[in-house]
Each structure stands twice: as structure tokens, then as C-alpha cells.
């Protein structure tokens, strides 16, 4: 157990450093916005571009890997909606925003560094296969269900336009799409271009983790503890449990695929869950509290999942 804590603790220490720096005033809150803008719009898209461009698509885009992860995500999303509606009596739009917290794992900022530290950089290929579909799948599902559930929802054609517009304006999606285009085209880029992309990529995760800590300093546990606890449990326990069940006894996936799918599923919700709630002005307090609470709780739950995977 100590060995596993040594693996995951540095990631959370960098997040904690960002949190403490902003709370103490050593790092300006406005600086966090600039740092996150750099990582989300430039550095991480470069990381995803380089990773997808170099992926062996035939090897890592295995149907079983994607089914195990995304079936768990979808079931958790639906359970979150049902729980918000039936247990906490939330309105339809609020219930979808709460369910989205159980759908969108922090696959990049937490999933990549923790998987790399636990199993090595060479184990990340299945992570990138999951990430390549993560934003389009989650946003597509979330926006579609939100538009249908709201009393002022749009027609099907208008809903499709909203989904597509959100996809093509997302910097992470642009990076993935360009990487996929380079991969499928089979042409190489000049070495200086690759070196520049790799420089940006290496800066992405440490900066993003520090920035994530700064962002979390703005949130509070106080809002809607019941809904926050439910969303955190779905994200940290139910999603990876479903993924493990499908990946191991049902689909018999290779251990490398199991490691990436389960660890990614076990990550806390990302800041995108709050952005989604803010976009619709639905359950923003719950989304913010879930990001903060689940990230803090994942310090305890992620080592347990690593222990299960290594066992």
C-alpha cells in the first residue's frame, strides 16, 4: 500500500501546491485563469495531437476497451440523473448537470500522470484511445440529454447543431482531430516541428495539475452535500467497478487495457463538469463541490483501485 501511495501522491501534491499557492495569495487567482487557458487551449492539445498521431490505431482502438469504459460512464450518468430526480427532487436540467459529474472523468490531468507513474509511459496508449473519444462522447451525450430534458429544449435538428458546434470549438477535440488526420495520412512532420510540439506537450501536465489546484481553491464543499456525495461515489466507485466487471470477467481484456480503462474510470470528475453546468446555469454549486470533493477523496480511492489492479 505504501508503494502505491508513493506512486499517486506526487500528482496530488502538485495539485495541493496549486491550491495552497492560490489560497495563501502567493499565486494570483488571475494567473490561474491564464495558466489553465495555456494548458487547455495550447499545451494539452499539443500533447493529444502528438499522442494520437503516433498511436498504433489498429492495436489500441479495441472495441472491448471502449465498451468497458463508456458503458460504465453511461450507466453512471443515468444513475446520477435518476438519483438527482428521485432522491433529491431536482428539476430535469439540474439532474442532467449532476449526472454529468458522474460521466466526465478527469482522463487527462489525472488519468495520464497516475497511469504513467503506476505502469510507465509505455502503458499510456490505451489511455489515449479512450481520451480520443472522451470529449465528443461525453459532451455529445450530455448536451443531447440536456436539450431534450429542458422545458425549453430545441428541435432535434437544432440540438444536433449545438452538439456539433461544441465539438468543433473545443481545442482538445481539434488537437485530437489533427493528430488523427496525420496518423491516417501516414506522412511525417519535419523534426523541428515535432520537437516544438513535444516541448509544449512536456509542459502540459505539470502546469495543468498546478492550475487545477488553483481552480479547486474557488470551490466549496458546502453546497448540496447529498448530491455531491452521490456524484462522487458514482464517479470514484461505481464507474470503475462497472468497467472492471466488463473488462475482466466479461470481455477478458489484456491487462494493459484493463489498467488504463479502470484507472481512467476511477478518476475524479474534471473541471469540464463545472463548465457544462455553467453553460446551462444548472446545478453549478453541485458540480463545483463534486469536482473539489471527489478530487480530494480520490487520494484514498485511487490507491485501492491500483491495489486491485496489481493484485
Secondary structure by P-SEA (a helix, b strand, c coil): caaaaaacaaaaaaaaaaaaaaaaccccaaaaaaaaaaaaccaaaaaaaaaaaaccccccccaaaaaaaaaaaaaaaaaaaaaaaccccccaaaaaaaaaaaccccccccaaaaaaaacccccaaaaaaaaacaaaaaaaaaaaaaaaaccccccaaaaaaaaaaaaaacaaaaaaaaaaaaaaacccccaaaaaaaaaaaaacaaaaaaaaaaaaccccccccaaaaaaaaaaaccaaaaaaaaaacccccccaaaaaaaaaaaaccccaaaaaaaaacccaaaaaaaaaaaaaaacccaaaaaaaaaac
